C-alpha cells in the first residue's frame, strides 16, 4: 500500500481517468477563483498528489484527449473534463456540450473506486456543478436565436419567401 501527499492510503489500482478527475477537482477546490487550468497544471497536480508512483504517462494523454468531453473520442469516451480553450481544461458540468459519441461517457469516478479520503470530492463536485462552479454556464448565443425571425415569413410559405427575396438577383 502506498501513501499520497495527504496521507491517504491507496488500496486498489486507480484508473488514470479517475486520477485526472481527482487532480482537476483538487485544483478547482484549491483555486475557486480560477475557471480553468492549463494542461500542465493538471498533470503537475496529479504528480504532486502522488496517487500513483511514478506518474503514469497516460495522465497527460487523458488530460489532452481521453477525458475531454467536447473532443472526439480517441478511444476514451469519458466526459470528465471540458476544454474551455486551447490548452485549458476544467471539470465537466452537467449541461455542458459534449461530442455525441461520448453521450454515455463516465463523468465522475465511482465512489468505490476512489482512494480512502477522496470520496468527499464527489460531494463537493455535486455542489460545485449544480452551482455552476466559478463560471456559470451561459446560454449559447446561437441557440438563443432559434425562432427569432419566424414573423418575417409567417404569412407565406418559406419557399415563396426565399423566391421573393431572390427576385431580380441576376
C-alpha positions as CSV (number, residue, x, y, z in Angstrom):
1,X,0.0,0.0,0.0
2,X,1.2,3.5,-0.9
3,X,0.5,6.8,0.8
4,X,-0.3,10.1,-1.0
5,X,0.9,13.5,-0.1
6,X,-2.2,14.0,2.0
7,X,-1.6,10.8,3.9
8,X,-4.3,8.8,2.2
9,X,-3.7,5.1,1.6
10,X,-4.2,3.7,-1.9
11,X,-5.8,0.3,-1.5
12,X,-6.6,-0.6,-5.1
13,X,-5.4,0.3,-8.6
14,X,-6.7,3.7,-9.6
15,X,-7.8,4.3,-13.1
16,X,-5.8,7.0,-14.9
17,X,-9.1,8.8,-15.8
18,X,-10.1,8.9,-12.1
19,X,-6.6,10.2,-11.2
20,X,-7.1,13.1,-13.8
21,X,-10.5,13.9,-12.3
22,X,-9.2,14.0,-8.8
23,X,-6.3,16.3,-9.8
24,X,-8.7,18.6,-11.6
25,X,-11.2,18.6,-8.8
26,X,-8.5,19.4,-6.2
27,X,-7.3,22.4,-8.4
28,X,-10.9,23.7,-8.6
29,X,-11.3,23.3,-4.9
30,X,-8.0,24.9,-4.0
31,X,-8.4,27.8,-6.6
32,X,-12.1,28.6,-6.7
33,X,-11.5,31.9,-8.4
34,X,-9.8,30.2,-11.4
35,X,-12.3,29.0,-14.0
36,X,-10.0,26.6,-15.8
37,X,-6.4,25.2,-15.7
38,X,-3.6,24.6,-18.2
39,X,-3.0,21.0,-19.1
40,X,0.4,21.2,-17.4
41,X,-1.2,22.4,-14.2
42,X,-3.4,19.4,-14.0
43,X,-0.6,17.0,-14.8
44,X,1.6,18.7,-12.1
45,X,-1.2,18.4,-9.6
46,X,-1.6,14.7,-10.3
47,X,2.1,14.3,-9.8
48,X,2.0,16.3,-6.5
49,X,-0.9,14.2,-5.2
50,X,1.2,11.1,-6.0
51,X,-1.8,8.7,-6.3
52,X,0.4,6.5,-8.5
53,X,4.2,6.5,-8.4
54,X,5.8,7.1,-10.7
55,X,3.3,9.3,-12.6
56,X,1.9,7.3,-15.5
57,X,2.5,8.8,-19.0
58,X,-1.2,8.2,-19.6
59,X,-2.1,11.1,-17.3
60,X,-1.0,13.6,-19.9
61,X,-2.9,11.9,-22.7
62,X,-6.1,11.7,-20.6
63,X,-5.9,15.4,-19.9
64,X,-5.3,16.2,-23.5
65,X,-7.8,13.8,-25.1
66,X,-9.3,10.8,-23.4
67,X,-11.2,12.6,-20.6
68,X,-12.2,15.7,-22.7
69,X,-16.0,15.7,-23.2
70,X,-16.0,18.1,-26.2
71,X,-13.3,16.4,-28.2
72,X,-13.9,13.3,-30.5
73,X,-13.2,10.1,-28.6
74,X,-9.8,8.5,-29.3
75,X,-10.6,5.9,-27.9
76,X,-11.7,7.1,-24.4
77,X,-15.3,8.2,-24.2
78,X,-15.1,9.9,-20.7
79,X,-16.8,13.2,-20.1
80,X,-14.7,14.1,-17.0
81,X,-13.1,17.4,-18.1
82,X,-14.0,20.1,-20.6
83,X,-11.8,22.0,-23.0
84,X,-12.5,25.7,-22.4
85,X,-9.9,26.9,-24.9
86,X,-6.7,25.6,-26.5
87,X,-4.6,24.1,-23.7
88,X,-7.1,24.9,-20.9
89,X,-9.4,22.5,-19.1
90,X,-12.0,22.4,-16.2
91,X,-14.2,19.7,-14.8
92,X,-17.2,18.8,-16.9
93,X,-20.5,20.0,-15.6
94,X,-23.9,18.5,-16.4
95,X,-25.4,20.6,-19.1
96,X,-22.0,21.2,-20.9
97,X,-21.9,20.3,-24.6
98,X,-20.0,17.2,-25.5
99,X,-19.1,15.1,-28.5
100,X,-22.1,12.9,-29.5
101,X,-20.0,9.7,-29.3
102,X,-19.3,10.4,-25.6
103,X,-23.0,10.5,-24.7
104,X,-22.7,7.5,-22.3
105,X,-19.2,8.6,-21.1
106,X,-18.4,8.5,-17.4
107,X,-18.5,12.0,-15.7
108,X,-17.1,11.2,-12.3
109,X,-15.2,8.4,-10.6
110,X,-17.3,5.7,-8.9
111,X,-17.2,6.3,-5.2
112,X,-16.0,2.8,-4.5
113,X,-13.0,3.3,-6.9
114,X,-11.7,6.3,-5.1
115,X,-8.8,6.0,-2.6
116,X,-9.6,6.5,1.0
117,X,-10.0,10.2,1.8
118,X,-11.2,11.3,-1.6
119,X,-14.9,10.5,-1.7
120,X,-15.7,13.9,-0.3
121,X,-14.6,15.3,-3.6
122,X,-17.8,13.8,-5.1
123,X,-20.0,15.7,-2.6
124,X,-18.0,18.9,-3.4
125,X,-18.4,18.3,-7.1
126,X,-22.2,17.8,-6.9
127,X,-22.5,21.2,-5.2
128,X,-19.9,22.9,-7.5
129,X,-21.5,21.5,-10.6
130,X,-25.1,22.5,-9.7
131,X,-23.9,26.0,-8.6
132,X,-22.2,26.4,-12.0
133,X,-18.8,26.5,-10.5
134,X,-16.7,29.6,-10.6
135,X,-18.0,30.5,-14.0
136,X,-21.7,29.7,-14.5
137,X,-22.6,28.3,-17.9
138,X,-24.2,30.9,-20.1
139,X,-26.9,30.3,-22.7
140,X,-25.5,29.5,-26.1
141,X,-25.9,32.8,-28.2
142,X,-26.6,31.0,-31.4
143,X,-29.2,28.6,-29.9
144,X,-30.9,31.6,-28.3
145,X,-31.7,33.0,-31.7
146,X,-33.9,30.0,-32.5
147,X,-37.2,31.1,-33.9
148,X,-36.4,34.8,-33.8
149,X,-37.1,35.5,-37.4
150,X,-40.3,33.4,-37.9
151,X,-42.5,36.5,-38.1
152,X,-40.7,37.5,-41.4
153,X,-42.4,34.7,-43.3
154,X,-45.3,33.8,-41.0
155,X,-47.9,34.7,-43.7
156,X,-46.2,32.9,-46.6
157,X,-44.6,29.6,-47.3
158,X,-40.8,29.6,-46.7
159,X,-40.1,28.7,-50.4
160,X,-42.2,31.7,-51.5
161,X,-40.4,34.0,-49.1
162,X,-37.0,33.0,-50.4
163,X,-38.2,33.2,-54.0
164,X,-39.5,36.8,-53.3
165,X,-36.2,37.8,-51.7
166,X,-34.2,36.5,-54.8
167,X,-36.3,38.4,-57.4
168,X,-34.0,40.4,-59.6
169,X,-30.7,38.9,-58.5
170,X,-29.4,38.2,-61.9
